[in-house]
Amino acid sequence: RHPAGSVPCRAEGQHQFGELEGYAEGRGRIKSTQLKKDDVESLEIRDFKSIGPAQRVTFGALTVLSGANSTGKSTLMQPILLLKQTLDSPFDPGPLRLADPNVNISSTSQLISQVPGARRDGFEFCFGLVGGGRIRLEFSYKAGQGLDVESMDSKSSGGRQVSLRKGMTAKEIHSAFTPHLG
């Protein structure tokens, strides 16, 4: 357990990532690459597993997470993997697909932070994108009822914003997207 406000894990540097060029020839130099527009450049997690208050990690083209066992390294990667396996699912898994080779969680209650001061009724992920875009997902949890998507907000790097909330009518959803169509 981590005291409220502590950072359980941190990103070690933001190094330029490169492809090895000439490795087979013994020249071994690194060709620098950059993150591209709309790549994920940061992740903020709130009230998820061993994380209570918001913790943020910024990614470079290569980011190394290091730390002792049980300090939250896997917890920082699980939101990305949970969303990946949910989006890749061949069926509708509900709010998040919890059982898959990437992440296998046996109960939704395991997702809820038990850190003092953390909320016990949900959690939030916010992905920052290169170019200024972002995607924020808020999940709610009720014992015996499970997990639900409470809200989703997105902002494109061009400034377009869409906000969706649980319980919106079809008309409200249409209105949220209408400014961005045609």
Beta strands, then each sheet from edge to edge (+ up, - down):
strand 1: 10-15
strand 2: 17-21
strand 3: 29-33
strand 4: 40-46
strand 5: 55-58
strand 6: 62-66
strand 7: 122-129
strand 8: 134-142
strand 9: 146-155
strand 10: 161-165
sheet 1: 1+ 6-
sheet 2: 2+ 3-
sheet 3: 5+ 4- 7+ 8- 9+ 10-
end
